[in-house]
Amino acid sequence: MSFASFIAGFPGETEQTVQNTIDFLNDVAPTFFRIEPWWYNHRAPIHRQAAKYALTGRDFRWRHATMDSAGACDAVDRVFAEVTESLWMPMWNFDFWALPYLLGRGFSQEQVVQLHRLGGDLVVLNDGEDTGTQERRRVAERALVDWYAGVDARPSRYGSAAVSPTLR
């Protein structure tokens, strides 16, 4: 199981580097990935090079010589839409740290992957309101409920699967 994390829009980012990220993810195919727009913090070292990159703004509203914050958001959407060989992992409240948590709860790697696949199907379907999309969403929701009904989730364990004889 592998995880790759990316930032879209750091100074120097271009449409070509976004395409490089998509190609990389589809070629290398880590199990999970996430990408988020760059956040311009004036306390970060890159701020000392603001003139070099024509960098203006702050936080999630910025511009530099090769991209702006809206373009970074578009890049995130593009990566999400065009990566087919890895599963997107949400960033808020269910990010990378969900992996050891779920494994500690007794989920297998295959179950964790399936959970993300089913969740990803629902995320894509949340954009449409037509009748066909609503029906596909109901089917995807049912698949997730059925999947969970078959999961044997145990209390969390954070130690080794093998108990050390000195700790008995």
Steps between C-alpha positions, in 0.01 A plus 500: 500500500641840407395864530609805299425859601523805272458877509366677191612852424833542678701771320620358172195275453369499142245308297786271395606423858137422582498259205828353629331435836206327330735290287711412803197387701366292212842347423618428855149426631538548875205348681379840625570862417387841602559845360410838635555859389807680628445735793724807492636562846711815530705332772608220264848521344355546148370842604860627501500426124170674424657742251675217313167320441281816469317365804217709645207442733480264794323195641278344228489821291828542319660537160847433367664511158365161385170444685245648737295349780198440274726313258631288788142410596433408136817288505376311807170430322686390189724259692196359677322446166794363299679271744365152437762272653493623863226571750445853628522534876301781663692765692273600785412263783586192296848547365821300507465420870182307425718224352667385824176560686298273270774238492512516880124441506555171320431611143710325238690702241250377241209626712660842542551525123142390433366754750682780319386373162136495612532843664664641187208373291263698723708817486487500119124448504440792736539747213192394301133550571344332196288187549770265367759641738262478795439131424873428462555681832240277670672190357841626616365579848348152523833347394675689781241394759519138382881509510501633856249239616758236409788664689615347826626820668678428826614735776803704399844346550810705454763246595657218310279208397739274687510559876848515640566226759650765730172695505269213599 
